[in-house]
Amino acid sequence: MNCKILFSFLVITTLATASCGCRNTSKSTDNQDNDSTNNITSTMDTTAAKTSSYEEPIFEINTTEGTIVIMLYKETPLHRDNFRKLVAQHFYDSLLFHRVIYNFMIQTGDPLTRDTLNADRYGEGDPGYTIPAEFREGLTHKKGAVAAARMGDYVNPERESSGSQFYIVHNPEHCKHLDGQYTVFGETLSGFEVIDKIAATAVDQRNRPRKDIRIISINEII
């Protein structure tokens, strides 16, 4: 992906120059914290996805701890288009990073985290559908990889992804066993220090940050 990253950074630099100031432990990453037995649905509607000529769109994830810039892969079009659709709907705005494990990953995307009354159910939320797995050779859990959370194999033998929850890799050495088990659909271009900062936050016994760390907004910039 080195050529893709170089190209993407050149495009970002060009846009920034043209519009400066204008754009204000065994571990798993199972959705629902490995405990839920809820039914899985497999219908995914991406008809509302934003149309774009870019096969590998770039997004700014603005959080309370800083901004992470990610690029999504053309090799995983179902996950790419679903993410794009949810961003266009402002689905992720105000959601918590509800599961953080240092030297592993940081996880977000649960709509239940908007309301503290749902605190006991954090990790169980989704938009009501799953996404078919898109395992691709060469798309691995490297530092900053963006991957889809999912329910465990015992209720999800097809390893379908959550419709909205995703995680970002903090330490690839502790995530490499997830290759081919969870769909990797993007990578971080900048903001690695923000990933490190979120990963280092104090958490409780459920790996939930003791202070709220939220997504403020996600914007498609390319």
ChimeraX commands (.cxc) that place a marker at each C-alpha (Angstrom):
marker #1 position 0.00,0.00,0.00 radius 0.5
marker #1 position 3.04,2.35,0.02 radius 0.5
marker #1 position 2.14,3.85,-3.36 radius 0.5
marker #1 position -1.43,4.38,-2.26 radius 0.5
marker #1 position -0.33,6.14,0.93 radius 0.5
marker #1 position 2.09,8.40,-0.98 radius 0.5
marker #1 position -0.60,9.29,-3.51 radius 0.5
marker #1 position -3.13,9.97,-0.76 radius 0.5
marker #1 position -0.76,12.26,1.13 radius 0.5
marker #1 position 0.00,14.20,-2.03 radius 0.5
marker #1 position -3.70,14.70,-2.65 radius 0.5
marker #1 position -4.28,15.79,0.97 radius 0.5
marker #1 position -1.40,18.27,0.71 radius 0.5
marker #1 position -2.79,19.69,-2.54 radius 0.5
marker #1 position -6.26,20.10,-1.04 radius 0.5
marker #1 position -4.89,21.71,2.10 radius 0.5
marker #1 position -2.91,24.22,0.04 radius 0.5
marker #1 position -5.90,25.05,-2.13 radius 0.5
marker #1 position -8.40,25.38,0.70 radius 0.5
marker #1 position -6.39,26.39,3.76 radius 0.5
marker #1 position -8.69,27.62,6.51 radius 0.5
marker #1 position -11.84,26.50,4.72 radius 0.5
marker #1 position -12.34,23.10,6.39 radius 0.5
marker #1 position -13.24,23.63,10.00 radius 0.5
marker #1 position -5.23,-11.69,28.33 radius 0.5
marker #1 position -6.39,-13.58,25.22 radius 0.5
marker #1 position -7.87,-10.90,23.16 radius 0.5
marker #1 position -10.55,-10.81,20.49 radius 0.5
marker #1 position -12.45,-7.98,18.88 radius 0.5
marker #1 position -15.84,-9.62,18.99 radius 0.5
marker #1 position -18.76,-7.24,18.82 radius 0.5
marker #1 position -20.87,-7.24,22.02 radius 0.5
marker #1 position -17.85,-8.13,24.17 radius 0.5
marker #1 position -18.11,-11.85,23.39 radius 0.5
marker #1 position -21.23,-12.31,25.53 radius 0.5
marker #1 position -24.25,-11.69,23.32 radius 0.5
marker #1 position -26.43,-14.31,21.67 radius 0.5
marker #1 position -28.56,-11.87,19.70 radius 0.5
marker #1 position -29.70,-12.92,16.25 radius 0.5
marker #1 position -27.61,-11.85,13.27 radius 0.5
marker #1 position -29.19,-10.34,10.21 radius 0.5
marker #1 position -27.46,-10.22,6.85 radius 0.5
marker #1 position -29.26,-7.47,4.98 radius 0.5
marker #1 position -27.17,-4.42,4.21 radius 0.5
marker #1 position -28.50,-1.34,2.44 radius 0.5
marker #1 position -25.82,0.84,0.90 radius 0.5
marker #1 position -28.12,2.71,-1.46 radius 0.5
marker #1 position -27.62,5.89,0.55 radius 0.5
marker #1 position -23.85,5.72,0.23 radius 0.5
marker #1 position -22.19,8.85,-1.07 radius 0.5
marker #1 position -21.13,8.51,-4.66 radius 0.5
marker #1 position -17.50,9.32,-5.36 radius 0.5
marker #1 position -15.00,8.74,-8.11 radius 0.5
marker #1 position -12.38,7.76,-5.52 radius 0.5
marker #1 position -12.11,4.02,-5.04 radius 0.5
marker #1 position -10.06,4.51,-1.89 radius 0.5
marker #1 position -11.73,7.41,-0.05 radius 0.5
marker #1 position -10.05,9.26,2.79 radius 0.5
marker #1 position -11.80,10.30,6.00 radius 0.5
marker #1 position -10.98,12.52,8.96 radius 0.5
marker #1 position -12.08,11.00,12.26 radius 0.5
marker #1 position -12.31,13.98,14.60 radius 0.5
marker #1 position -12.22,12.85,18.23 radius 0.5
marker #1 position -12.00,14.53,21.60 radius 0.5
marker #1 position -8.32,13.49,21.64 radius 0.5
marker #1 position -7.40,14.68,18.15 radius 0.5
marker #1 position -7.84,13.74,14.49 radius 0.5
marker #1 position -7.08,10.42,12.81 radius 0.5
marker #1 position -7.00,10.30,9.01 radius 0.5
marker #1 position -7.83,6.95,7.42 radius 0.5
marker #1 position -8.04,5.53,3.91 radius 0.5
marker #1 position -10.44,2.72,2.98 radius 0.5
marker #1 position -9.48,-0.03,0.56 radius 0.5
marker #1 position -11.00,-0.67,-2.84 radius 0.5
marker #1 position -10.50,-4.41,-2.22 radius 0.5
marker #1 position -13.23,-4.35,0.45 radius 0.5
marker #1 position -16.07,-2.48,-1.33 radius 0.5
marker #1 position -18.90,-3.68,0.92 radius 0.5
marker #1 position -17.23,-2.32,4.04 radius 0.5
marker #1 position -16.00,0.82,2.25 radius 0.5
marker #1 position -19.45,1.71,0.90 radius 0.5
marker #1 position -21.20,0.94,4.17 radius 0.5
marker #1 position -18.78,3.18,6.10 radius 0.5
marker #1 position -19.24,5.94,3.55 radius 0.5
marker #1 position -23.03,5.66,3.87 radius 0.5
marker #1 position -22.94,5.84,7.68 radius 0.5
marker #1 position -20.62,8.85,7.59 radius 0.5
marker #1 position -23.00,10.65,5.21 radius 0.5
marker #1 position -25.80,9.97,7.70 radius 0.5
marker #1 position -23.67,11.31,10.60 radius 0.5
marker #1 position -24.17,7.93,12.27 radius 0.5
marker #1 position -20.84,8.07,14.10 radius 0.5
marker #1 position -21.17,11.57,15.50 radius 0.5
marker #1 position -20.85,11.59,19.33 radius 0.5
marker #1 position -20.18,7.84,19.68 radius 0.5
marker #1 position -17.75,6.67,22.36 radius 0.5
marker #1 position -14.60,4.64,22.06 radius 0.5
marker #1 position -16.21,2.08,24.34 radius 0.5
marker #1 position -13.51,-0.60,24.34 radius 0.5
marker #1 position -9.82,0.19,24.66 radius 0.5
marker #1 position -7.02,-2.31,25.25 radius 0.5
marker #1 position -3.48,-0.96,25.43 radius 0.5
marker #1 position -1.07,-2.69,23.05 radius 0.5
marker #1 position -4.04,-4.16,21.20 radius 0.5
marker #1 position -6.71,-1.90,19.73 radius 0.5
marker #1 position -9.27,0.89,20.24 radius 0.5
marker #1 position -12.92,0.21,19.34 radius 0.5
marker #1 position -15.92,2.41,18.55 radius 0.5
marker #1 position -19.08,2.54,16.43 radius 0.5
marker #1 position -21.77,1.39,18.89 radius 0.5
marker #1 position -24.85,3.66,18.65 radius 0.5
marker #1 position -25.88,2.67,22.19 radius 0.5
marker #1 position -22.97,4.71,23.54 radius 0.5
marker #1 position -24.81,7.97,22.90 radius 0.5
marker #1 position -26.84,7.36,26.06 radius 0.5
marker #1 position -25.31,6.54,29.44 radius 0.5
marker #1 position -28.50,4.71,30.35 radius 0.5
marker #1 position -27.24,2.01,27.99 radius 0.5
marker #1 position -23.89,1.67,29.77 radius 0.5
marker #1 position -24.47,-1.97,30.68 radius 0.5
marker #1 position -25.06,-2.73,27.01 radius 0.5
marker #1 position -22.12,-0.90,25.46 radius 0.5
marker #1 position -20.69,-3.12,22.76 radius 0.5
marker #1 position -24.04,-4.62,21.76 radius 0.5
marker #1 position -25.29,-1.91,19.40 radius 0.5
marker #1 position -25.36,-1.87,15.62 radius 0.5
marker #1 position -27.51,-0.49,12.77 radius 0.5
marker #1 position -29.52,-3.73,12.52 radius 0.5
marker #1 position -27.50,-5.62,9.91 radius 0.5
marker #1 position -24.17,-7.30,9.33 radius 0.5
marker #1 position -21.72,-7.19,6.41 radius 0.5
marker #1 position -20.35,-10.28,4.66 radius 0.5
marker #1 position -16.70,-10.92,5.45 radius 0.5
marker #1 position -14.16,-9.56,2.96 radius 0.5
marker #1 position -10.88,-11.25,3.84 radius 0.5
marker #1 position -8.15,-10.23,1.41 radius 0.5
marker #1 position -4.57,-11.44,1.19 radius 0.5
marker #1 position -2.18,-8.64,2.03 radius 0.5
marker #1 position -4.66,-6.64,4.11 radius 0.5
marker #1 position -3.33,-7.29,7.59 radius 0.5
marker #1 position -3.54,-5.98,11.13 radius 0.5
marker #1 position -0.62,-3.55,10.89 radius 0.5
marker #1 position -0.31,-0.46,13.10 radius 0.5
marker #1 position -3.29,1.78,12.40 radius 0.5
marker #1 position -5.23,-0.84,10.42 radius 0.5
marker #1 position -8.99,-0.24,10.42 radius 0.5
marker #1 position -11.00,-3.44,10.86 radius 0.5
marker #1 position -14.58,-4.46,11.52 radius 0.5
marker #1 position -15.64,-5.83,14.88 radius 0.5
marker #1 position -18.00,-8.79,14.88 radius 0.5
marker #1 position -19.76,-11.34,17.02 radius 0.5
marker #1 position -17.94,-14.54,17.94 radius 0.5
marker #1 position -17.69,-17.63,15.76 radius 0.5
marker #1 position -20.09,-19.57,17.96 radius 0.5
marker #1 position -23.03,-17.41,16.85 radius 0.5
marker #1 position -21.44,-16.08,13.67 radius 0.5
marker #1 position -19.69,-18.93,11.83 radius 0.5
marker #1 position -19.55,-16.91,8.59 radius 0.5
marker #1 position -17.59,-14.21,10.47 radius 0.5
marker #1 position -19.81,-11.44,9.19 radius 0.5
marker #1 position -18.88,-7.97,10.37 radius 0.5
marker #1 position -20.84,-5.60,12.56 radius 0.5
marker #1 position -22.73,-3.06,10.51 radius 0.5
marker #1 position -21.03,-0.17,12.30 radius 0.5
marker #1 position -18.49,-1.14,14.97 radius 0.5
marker #1 position -14.84,-0.97,14.00 radius 0.5
marker #1 position -11.47,-0.92,15.68 radius 0.5
marker #1 position -8.05,0.57,14.96 radius 0.5
marker #1 position -4.93,-1.46,15.68 radius 0.5
marker #1 position -2.56,-0.13,18.32 radius 0.5
marker #1 position 0.07,-2.90,18.39 radius 0.5
marker #1 position 0.27,-5.21,15.36 radius 0.5
marker #1 position 2.28,-7.82,17.26 radius 0.5
marker #1 position -0.73,-8.50,19.46 radius 0.5
marker #1 position -3.22,-8.41,16.60 radius 0.5
marker #1 position -1.58,-10.52,13.89 radius 0.5
marker #1 position -3.53,-13.61,14.98 radius 0.5
marker #1 position -6.68,-11.78,13.80 radius 0.5
marker #1 position -5.58,-11.80,10.15 radius 0.5
marker #1 position -8.10,-13.76,8.12 radius 0.5
marker #1 position -10.51,-13.73,11.08 radius 0.5
marker #1 position -11.71,-10.11,10.99 radius 0.5
marker #1 position -12.11,-7.94,7.90 radius 0.5
marker #1 position -9.43,-5.27,7.54 radius 0.5
marker #1 position -10.88,-2.55,5.30 radius 0.5
marker #1 position -8.64,0.48,5.77 radius 0.5
marker #1 position -5.51,1.97,7.26 radius 0.5
marker #1 position -4.38,5.07,9.12 radius 0.5
marker #1 position -2.52,7.76,7.18 radius 0.5
marker #1 position -1.94,10.20,10.02 radius 0.5
marker #1 position -2.88,10.64,13.66 radius 0.5
marker #1 position -0.94,7.68,15.02 radius 0.5
marker #1 position -0.19,9.75,18.12 radius 0.5
marker #1 position -3.94,10.04,18.70 radius 0.5
marker #1 position -4.30,6.26,18.53 radius 0.5
marker #1 position -1.48,5.97,21.07 radius 0.5
marker #1 position -3.12,8.54,23.33 radius 0.5
marker #1 position -6.51,6.82,23.28 radius 0.5
marker #1 position -4.92,3.39,23.79 radius 0.5
marker #1 position -3.04,4.66,26.85 radius 0.5
marker #1 position -6.13,6.00,28.63 radius 0.5
marker #1 position -7.14,4.48,31.96 radius 0.5
marker #1 position -9.91,1.87,31.68 radius 0.5
marker #1 position -12.14,-0.12,34.02 radius 0.5
marker #1 position -12.43,-3.90,34.36 radius 0.5
marker #1 position -14.50,-4.02,31.16 radius 0.5
marker #1 position -11.83,-2.15,29.17 radius 0.5
marker #1 position -14.04,0.93,29.01 radius 0.5
marker #1 position -12.25,4.28,29.32 radius 0.5
marker #1 position -12.81,5.96,32.67 radius 0.5
marker #1 position -13.24,9.27,30.88 radius 0.5
marker #1 position -15.43,9.73,27.83 radius 0.5
marker #1 position -13.51,9.66,24.54 radius 0.5
marker #1 position -15.85,10.42,21.66 radius 0.5
marker #1 position -15.97,10.76,17.93 radius 0.5
marker #1 position -17.00,14.36,17.29 radius 0.5
marker #1 position -17.51,13.84,13.57 radius 0.5
marker #1 position -16.19,11.91,10.58 radius 0.5
marker #1 position -15.77,13.72,7.27 radius 0.5
marker #1 position -14.99,12.32,3.86 radius 0.5
marker #1 position -12.27,14.58,2.49 radius 0.5
marker #1 position -11.31,12.71,-0.68 radius 0.5
marker link #1:1,2 radius 0.2
marker link #1:2,3 radius 0.2
marker link #1:3,4 radius 0.2
marker link #1:4,5 radius 0.2
marker link #1:5,6 radius 0.2
marker link #1:6,7 radius 0.2
marker link #1:7,8 radius 0.2
marker link #1:8,9 radius 0.2
marker link #1:9,10 radius 0.2
marker link #1:10,11 radius 0.2
marker link #1:11,12 radius 0.2
marker link #1:12,13 radius 0.2
marker link #1:13,14 radius 0.2
marker link #1:14,15 radius 0.2
marker link #1:15,16 radius 0.2
marker link #1:16,17 radius 0.2
marker link #1:17,18 radius 0.2
marker link #1:18,19 radius 0.2
marker link #1:19,20 radius 0.2
marker link #1:20,21 radius 0.2
marker link #1:21,22 radius 0.2
marker link #1:22,23 radius 0.2
marker link #1:23,24 radius 0.2
marker link #1:25,26 radius 0.2
marker link #1:26,27 radius 0.2
marker link #1:27,28 radius 0.2
marker link #1:28,29 radius 0.2
marker link #1:29,30 radius 0.2
marker link #1:30,31 radius 0.2
marker link #1:31,32 radius 0.2
marker link #1:32,33 radius 0.2
marker link #1:33,34 radius 0.2
marker link #1:34,35 radius 0.2
marker link #1:35,36 radius 0.2
marker link #1:36,37 radius 0.2
marker link #1:37,38 radius 0.2
marker link #1:38,39 radius 0.2
marker link #1:39,40 radius 0.2
marker link #1:40,41 radius 0.2
marker link #1:41,42 radius 0.2
marker link #1:42,43 radius 0.2
marker link #1:43,44 radius 0.2
marker link #1:44,45 radius 0.2
marker link #1:45,46 radius 0.2
marker link #1:46,47 radius 0.2
marker link #1:47,48 radius 0.2
marker link #1:48,49 radius 0.2
marker link #1:49,50 radius 0.2
marker link #1:50,51 radius 0.2
marker link #1:51,52 radius 0.2
marker link #1:52,53 radius 0.2
marker link #1:53,54 radius 0.2
marker link #1:54,55 radius 0.2
marker link #1:55,56 radius 0.2
marker link #1:56,57 radius 0.2
marker link #1:57,58 radius 0.2
marker link #1:58,59 radius 0.2
marker link #1:59,60 radius 0.2
marker link #1:60,61 radius 0.2
marker link #1:61,62 radius 0.2
marker link #1:62,63 radius 0.2
marker link #1:63,64 radius 0.2
marker link #1:64,65 radius 0.2
marker link #1:65,66 radius 0.2
marker link #1:66,67 radius 0.2
marker link #1:67,68 radius 0.2
marker link #1:68,69 radius 0.2
marker link #1:69,70 radius 0.2
marker link #1:70,71 radius 0.2
marker link #1:71,72 radius 0.2
marker link #1:72,73 radius 0.2
marker link #1:73,74 radius 0.2
marker link #1:74,75 radius 0.2
marker link #1:75,76 radius 0.2
marker link #1:76,77 radius 0.2
marker link #1:77,78 radius 0.2
marker link #1:78,79 radius 0.2
marker link #1:79,80 radius 0.2
marker link #1:80,81 radius 0.2
marker link #1:81,82 radius 0.2
marker link #1:82,83 radius 0.2
marker link #1:83,84 radius 0.2
marker link #1:84,85 radius 0.2
marker link #1:85,86 radius 0.2
marker link #1:86,87 radius 0.2
marker link #1:87,88 radius 0.2
marker link #1:88,89 radius 0.2
marker link #1:89,90 radius 0.2
marker link #1:90,91 radius 0.2
marker link #1:91,92 radius 0.2
marker link #1:92,93 radius 0.2
marker link #1:93,94 radius 0.2
marker link #1:94,95 radius 0.2
marker link #1:95,96 radius 0.2
marker link #1:96,97 radius 0.2
marker link #1:97,98 radius 0.2
marker link #1:98,99 radius 0.2
marker link #1:99,100 radius 0.2
marker link #1:100,101 radius 0.2
marker link #1:101,102 radius 0.2
marker link #1:102,103 radius 0.2
marker link #1:103,104 radius 0.2
marker link #1:104,105 radius 0.2
marker link #1:105,106 radius 0.2
marker link #1:106,107 radius 0.2
marker link #1:107,108 radius 0.2
marker link #1:108,109 radius 0.2
marker link #1:109,110 radius 0.2
marker link #1:110,111 radius 0.2
marker link #1:111,112 radius 0.2
marker link #1:112,113 radius 0.2
marker link #1:113,114 radius 0.2
marker link #1:114,115 radius 0.2
marker link #1:115,116 radius 0.2
marker link #1:116,117 radius 0.2
marker link #1:117,118 radius 0.2
marker link #1:118,119 radius 0.2
marker link #1:119,120 radius 0.2
marker link #1:120,121 radius 0.2
marker link #1:121,122 radius 0.2
marker link #1:122,123 radius 0.2
marker link #1:123,124 radius 0.2
marker link #1:124,125 radius 0.2
marker link #1:125,126 radius 0.2
marker link #1:126,127 radius 0.2
marker link #1:127,128 radius 0.2
marker link #1:128,129 radius 0.2
marker link #1:129,130 radius 0.2
marker link #1:130,131 radius 0.2
marker link #1:131,132 radius 0.2
marker link #1:132,133 radius 0.2
marker link #1:133,134 radius 0.2
marker link #1:134,135 radius 0.2
marker link #1:135,136 radius 0.2
marker link #1:136,137 radius 0.2
marker link #1:137,138 radius 0.2
marker link #1:138,139 radius 0.2
marker link #1:139,140 radius 0.2
marker link #1:140,141 radius 0.2
marker link #1:141,142 radius 0.2
marker link #1:142,143 radius 0.2
marker link #1:143,144 radius 0.2
marker link #1:144,145 radius 0.2
marker link #1:145,146 radius 0.2
marker link #1:146,147 radius 0.2
marker link #1:147,148 radius 0.2
marker link #1:148,149 radius 0.2
marker link #1:149,150 radius 0.2
marker link #1:150,151 radius 0.2
marker link #1:151,152 radius 0.2
marker link #1:152,153 radius 0.2
marker link #1:153,154 radius 0.2
marker link #1:154,155 radius 0.2
marker link #1:155,156 radius 0.2
marker link #1:156,157 radius 0.2
marker link #1:157,158 radius 0.2
marker link #1:158,159 radius 0.2
marker link #1:159,160 radius 0.2
marker link #1:160,161 radius 0.2
marker link #1:161,162 radius 0.2
marker link #1:162,163 radius 0.2
marker link #1:163,164 radius 0.2
marker link #1:164,165 radius 0.2
marker link #1:165,166 radius 0.2
marker link #1:166,167 radius 0.2
marker link #1:167,168 radius 0.2
marker link #1:168,169 radius 0.2
marker link #1:169,170 radius 0.2
marker link #1:170,171 radius 0.2
marker link #1:171,172 radius 0.2
marker link #1:172,173 radius 0.2
marker link #1:173,174 radius 0.2
marker link #1:174,175 radius 0.2
marker link #1:175,176 radius 0.2
marker link #1:176,177 radius 0.2
marker link #1:177,178 radius 0.2
marker link #1:178,179 radius 0.2
marker link #1:179,180 radius 0.2
marker link #1:180,181 radius 0.2
marker link #1:181,182 radius 0.2
marker link #1:182,183 radius 0.2
marker link #1:183,184 radius 0.2
marker link #1:184,185 radius 0.2
marker link #1:185,186 radius 0.2
marker link #1:186,187 radius 0.2
marker link #1:187,188 radius 0.2
marker link #1:188,189 radius 0.2
marker link #1:189,190 radius 0.2
marker link #1:190,191 radius 0.2
marker link #1:191,192 radius 0.2
marker link #1:192,193 radius 0.2
marker link #1:193,194 radius 0.2
marker link #1:194,195 radius 0.2
marker link #1:195,196 radius 0.2
marker link #1:196,197 radius 0.2
marker link #1:197,198 radius 0.2
marker link #1:198,199 radius 0.2
marker link #1:199,200 radius 0.2
marker link #1:200,201 radius 0.2
marker link #1:201,202 radius 0.2
marker link #1:202,203 radius 0.2
marker link #1:203,204 radius 0.2
marker link #1:204,205 radius 0.2
marker link #1:205,206 radius 0.2
marker link #1:206,207 radius 0.2
marker link #1:207,208 radius 0.2
marker link #1:208,209 radius 0.2
marker link #1:209,210 radius 0.2
marker link #1:210,211 radius 0.2
marker link #1:211,212 radius 0.2
marker link #1:212,213 radius 0.2
marker link #1:213,214 radius 0.2
marker link #1:214,215 radius 0.2
marker link #1:215,216 radius 0.2
marker link #1:216,217 radius 0.2
marker link #1:217,218 radius 0.2
marker link #1:218,219 radius 0.2
marker link #1:219,220 radius 0.2
marker link #1:220,221 radius 0.2
marker link #1:221,222 radius 0.2
view
